[in-house]
Each structure stands twice: as structure tokens, then as C-alpha cells.
């Protein structure tokens, strides 16, 4: 049975900690992680949580405790993982358009490193040579994902070294005798089609013979989660079976078995997260019923940024007569969370929960309009615990320097 917090539980937590707030469910994270490890149990697979989805130290610590590594998109994320007690050999850092000094810092930390540009690879060769195993991120020119803004493997994407520049890459590797340990790709997010991952590994398989010290094939992440109630998630078992067939037929020959790495982020934490708001005002016009809540794009920007869908429920009046509402925020911008949604009657003071809010919710939150970022709560073994305090006015002033 899928792990899920009830409306009653969420309502009790909201009344205890106030709104708006983010609530995360540890057992749902474990359920998602177990799906991955079970599906890929017949392959030498490792999973690194893409912590850009949610970097609260408690979440990182929990995922480490159930066996996961941590994938980082910045040097500070790598430092957070170390701060959370994750050993360096379980931390993966993938650079993206950054200064070479950050790659040097990652090397000094001793974590796994992926490089995504020819220029930084050349700098790495000149400065570090073959003394430190490294990975390269390849752009496979595959268009995949639920939205162009979250598709990262296509031919106009900024990410990775284009596959058609492989000769230049090999020249740099040979010139400096760089130890290439990992070939990495990441095609995007919200990928439901198992064949996309097979297509990706086929691209990398053609490169494998050029790197005689290769140990790892990293296929990134991007597994789809079901945002709408009638949607399906990625069939992880189907991906595992198709990859296993391809690998055994084409790469696992002569006793060689490359490790297969994945970087699930949203897949692990999205469904485990709930964002709860309180209705401030109702405003009825001749064409729209607005329900204005005590939050906005400063706390959950995904609907405005990606046109992302979040299922919404009225947990304080679940049996009310259904009506059509547009849910909006309190920011001085157009911050519409949802338009023309059928919901049980909403009253001022009701509590609305946004589902699938564990990924890129709090992580993208800001202090826009000088609003405070919300509290975060983790539910584990039925016990709710605060894992980040709600900000206050002193936090807005912190780091500002008076001139007058």
C-alpha cells in the first residue's frame, strides 16, 4: 500500500505549526527508494539523490540512512552532504557552466566529479592530469521530458559536452592522460518512456571503447511522478529489464561489468511532500471565484515557472459541495496556483493542501515582497518534527549592511 499522510494528519500538523508550511513524509521517501533498489537488484546499480530537489539536512541524512548517495549540482550542496554526515565516496558532484575553481574545490573534498565542458576538462588535465579519476557529462542530443524547460539532453541544451564533439574530447583526454572513470548523461525530467533510458545507454555504449579505464555509466535521473490523480509514474521495472537486456548483450562481455548510476531527485521526494496554506479571502467576480491563500510564488513557484500541475484538496471541508475556484497567492504579481479547479466549497479560513510538493517547492522559495520563507516539518514513524524554523523579521535584515 502506498504511503500517504491523511487530510486529518495534515490538518493537525497545520494547526500545530501554522501556515504556510511544507510537510515531508519519510516513509514515502523510503517507499520510492525501495522501488528503485528492488527493480534494479539484478544490476550493479547505485542511486545518488539529486539533492537540488530538496536540500534540508534532515532529508539528506535520512536518504543516506536508507542507503542512498547524494548528487550535487553545486559545491555548497556537496558541503551540505558532508555536513549531513554523508561520506565523500557517496557524494557525486556534476558541474554545469561553473568556474574551474569550483571543480578544484570538489576534487579537494574528495567527491566524485563530472565535468561538462571541453574548456574545464582541458583545465582539469593541465592542473590535475591523471591523478584523480573524473567523469564527463555528454549531451546525447535526445529530446525527452515533460516540458522543454526541464529537458536537458537536446541539441540546443546548455548541458554537457555535445556528442558530436567527441573527437575534441578524446584529444584532450589523450593529451593529458586524463583518467575517465564515468560517462554521464541526463536527458531531462518527467520521463515516462523506458526507451529513453535505453536510447541514452546506446549513445554511451558507442563511446565506451574509447575509455579503457571506464568504470561507471551514469544515466542521470528524470523518472516521472504522477502529478494528477489519474496519471501514472515511470515504470521503473520496465526500464530495469530493458537496460539489463541491452547491457548483457552489448556491454557486459568478457567479464566486464560497468556500474550503472542514477540520480533520482523528484522521484524520491516529490510525492512525499505536502504544501499547506490557509485561505485568506474569497473574491467572487462575474466570471471567476478567487480563493486567495496565505502564500504565493515566493513559496511555490512551479505552477508559474513551469506551468506545473499540483493536485489541491480542501482538507478542512472535504465533504462540501463542489464548486469551481481559481487559487491565487498574496504576492504583488499574478501568482495563480490553479485555474478553474473543482473543489469542495472553500470558506475563508479553510486549509488547502498542494500535493507533490516535496521537490523544488521550498528549494525555490524566496523572500520576494519581503515575505518569510515557511516552516518545514518531517513526519517519521508517525511523529511530526520541525526541521526548519519559519523565518522572522530578523532573517530579512540578516547580512544587510547599513550605509546611513
N, C-alpha and C positions, 0 to 999 in steps of 0.2 A: 504494500500500500504506500502510495506516495506521501512523503512527509509534508504537512501543511499546517500552519497555525490557523486557528478558527477566528471568526469575527469577534467572538466573545473574548478570546485571549487578547487580541489586538486592541479591543476597546478598553480592557482593563489596563493594559500597558500604557495606552494613550492618556488615560485619566491619571495614572501614577506619574508619568514623566512629562506630560504636556505635549502640545503640538506646535509646529510640525515636528515629526521625528521619523527616523529610519529604524526599522526593526529587522534583524537578521536571524535566521533560524539555522543553528549549527547542524542539526541532524539532516536538513535538506542538502546542505553542502556535502556532507558525508555521503548521502544517497547518490548525488551526482558523481562524486569521485569514485564510488564503488562501481557505478555503471561503466566507467572508463576502464578501471583495472580488470573488471570481470570480462568485458568484451575483448580486451587485448591481452588476456592472460597467456595466450599461446605464442605471443611475440615478445621480443626483448624491448618492451616499451617503457618509457618514463614520461611522467607528466609534471610540467612546471606551470604552476598557476600564474597566469598573466595578471599580476597584481595591479596594473593600471586600472583595472575594473573597480578595485576597492582596496585601499592600502592601509586600512586600520590595522594596527599592530596585532590586535587580538584575532583578526581574521587570518592574517599571515601565520601567526603562531598556531592557530587551530588547523589550518591546512597542512602545515608542516607536521603537526602531531599525528595526522592520519596518513602520512606518507608522501605528501606532495612536495615537489620542489617549487621554487619561485622564479618566475620570468619577469625581468625588469626592463623598462624602456628608458630609464634614466639612472644616473649614478646615485641619486638620492633614494630611488626605490631599492637599489642594491644595498645601500647603507641601512635602510629601514628593515630589510630582510635580515641582515646581520644583527641589527639591534633586537629583532624579534627572536634571535637565537637560532636562526637557520644557518647551518654550516656552509662554508663557501662553495663546497663541491655540489651543493644542491641549489645554487643560485646561477641563473643564466641572464646575461646582460646583452641585449641586442641594440646596437647603436643605430641612430637614424638622423643623419644630417647634422651631427654634432662636431664640436672641436675635438681634435685628436687628443688634447689633454684629458678629456673625459675617458677616452679609451685607455690611456695610460693609467688613470686612476683605477679603472676597473681591473686592469692587469695587476696593479699593486695590491688590490683587495683579494686577488686570487680566485675570482669567479670565472665561470665560462663566459667567453666573449664572442659575439658575432659582429662582423664588420660589414657595412652596407654600401661602401663606395670604393671606387678604384683609388682615389687620391688618399683616403685614410689607410687603405691596405698598403699602398706604397710607403706611407709614413711609418706604418707598423713594421714593414720589412726593414727600412733603414734604421729604425730605432731599436727594435726588439729582435728582428731576424727570426731564427727558427727556435729560439729558446722558450717560447710559450705557445702551446697549441691554440689555434684560433679557428673560428667558423666564419664562413662568408654567407651573406644573405643574397640569394639570387631572385631577381624579378622574372617570373616564368612567362609573363605575357598571357596570363589566364584571367579572363573576366569572370568573377564569381562574387557572390554575396547578395544580401538583400537590398542594398542601397549603394549607389556609386560613391557616396561619402565614406562608406566603410568597406569598399572594395580596394584592395591594396596590391593586387598582382597583375593588373592590366598594363598595357603598353604605354599609358600616359601617367602611370603612378610614379610618385617620387621615391617609392620604397625599393631598396635592393639594387644590386648590380644587374642590369639587363642581360638576359640570356644571350643576346646577340653580341655582347662584349666579352664573351668567354675567352677569346684568344688574348685580349689585353689582360684579363685576369690571370691567365696561365703564365703570361710573360712576366708579370710582377712576382707571382709565386716562385717561378723558376729563378728569377734574378736574385731574389733574397733568400731562397731556400726556405720559404715560409711553411711551417707545419700546419697544413689544413686538416683539422680534426672533424669539422662539421660542415655539411651543406644544408642550408636553411632556406625555406620559402614560407611565405604566409600570404594566402590569396585573398583573404577578406573575412568578413563576419557574416553571421546568419546563413551559413552554407548548409543546405539540406541534402544536396546530391552527393552520394558517396563517390561517384565517379570523378568529382573534382579532386579529391584527395589522391585517387589512383592516377589521374592525369598529372598531378603535381609530382608524384614519386617517379613517374615515367620520365619527366623532364630531368629530374636529378639523376636518374639511373644512367642517362646518357653521359653525364659528367663524371660519374664515379671512377671510370678507368684512368682519368687524368690526375687523381689524387691518391697516391699509393699508401698514405698514412691515414686515410679516412676511417673514422670510427662511427660517426653518427649521421643519420639522415633526419633532419628536423622539419616536420610538416606544418609547424605553426599551430594555429587554432582555428576558430571560426565556426564551431558547431552551433547549429541553430537551436534556440529555445522557443517554446510556444507562447507567444505574447497574447494571442486571442484564445478564448476558451476552446474553440474547435480546431485549433492549429496543432500540428504535430512537431515534435522535435527531430533533430537529426537521428537517423537510425545508426547508432554507434556500432552495433554488431555487424551491420551490413558493411560499414567501412572497414572494420577489422578483418572480416572474411575476404573482401576483395583485395585489400592490401597484402594479406598473408599469401593469397594465391599468386599475386604478382611477384612478391619478394622471393618466394620459394622457387618460382620458375625462372627468374631473371637475375636476382642479386645474391640470394643465399646459396651460392655454389662454391665448391672447393673448400668447404668448411668455414667460409666467411659469413659472419652474421653481424650486420651493422645494427646498432641500437636505433630504435625509432623514437624520436621525441615529439611530444605535442605540448602546446601552450594554451590550454583552455582557460579562459577568463570568465566571460559572461556565462558560459555553460555551467560553471561551478557555483556562481554566487547570484545570478540574476533572479532565479525563482525563489531563492532563499531570502530575498529582500522585500520588505513592505514599506511604503511611504504613506504616512497617515497625516491627514490635515483636518482642520475644523472649519466649518462653513461660517464665514463672517457675515455675508449679506446675500440676499436673494434680490434679483432685479429683473422684473418682467417688462419686456417691451412688446410691441405689436407682433414681433416675429420671433423673438428669442427669449427663453428663460435662462438667465445667467445665475450660476451659483459661484460666488466669489469666495475662495478659501484663503486661509492664513499662510499662504506660501506663493511661490511664483517661479519664474525661470531661474531665479537665484538659487533655488534648491533642487529643481528637477528640470533641466533644460532640454532633455532628449526630445520631447514632443515638438519643441520649437526648432531645435537644431537639425534633427534627423527626420522629422515627421513621424517619430516613433509612437507606436500604439502602446498604451498601458490600460489594461482592464481595470475598471473602477467599480467599487461597491460601496453602498451606504451601510456601514456596519452598525449604526445606531438606530436605523429604521428599516431593517431588511425586508419587512413584510408590507411596507407601504405601497400604495397604489402607484403603478409605474407611470412616469411622465418623461418628457424629453427635456434634457438640460444641456447647456454648454458650460463647462467647468473652466473657470478662469482664475488667475492669480491676482496678487495685490501690488505687483510691480508697475511702475510708470512706463510700461511698454505693453505691446499686445502679447500677453503670455497666456495663450489658450492651451490648456491641457487636453481638452477633448471637446468636440463639437457634436451636437445632436445625439447625445447618448441617452438611451432609455435606462432610467434608474428608479428604484423605489423613491417615493416622494421625499424630497430634500427639504429640511427645515433649517432655519438659522440655528447654529449650534450643533448640527449633526456632524458626525465623523465620517470622512471618506477615506478609503484605503486604495492606494495605487499598487497594483501587483507588478511582479517582475521589476522591482526597483533596486535590486542589490548591486547591479552593475552600472557604473557611470552615472549614478544618481548623486550621492554625496560627493563622489570623487570630482565631479564637475561643478560642485556648488561654489558660490561666490558670495561676496558681501555687497553685491550691487544694490543700489538705493540705501546703502549703509544698514542693511538688514543682517541679523545674526545668522550664522550657519547653525543647523539644527543639532539636536542631541542624537546619539546613536546608541542602540540597545541590542545586545546579543542574547538570544534565548537558547539555552543549552540545558538538556536534561530537565526541561520544564521550568527552569528558573531564568527570569529576566534580569540582566545586569547591564548597567550603563557602561559603555566602553568609550564614549566621548561626551564630554560635557557640552551643553548648549553654550554658545558664545554669549558674551555680555558686552557692555559698552566699553569696558577697559580693553577688550580684544580689538575693537575698532581703532583704538588710539595706539595700540602697541606698535612700535617701530616707526611711528611718525616722529619727526624731529621739529621742534618749534623754532621758527626763524624770528619771530617778532615778540 
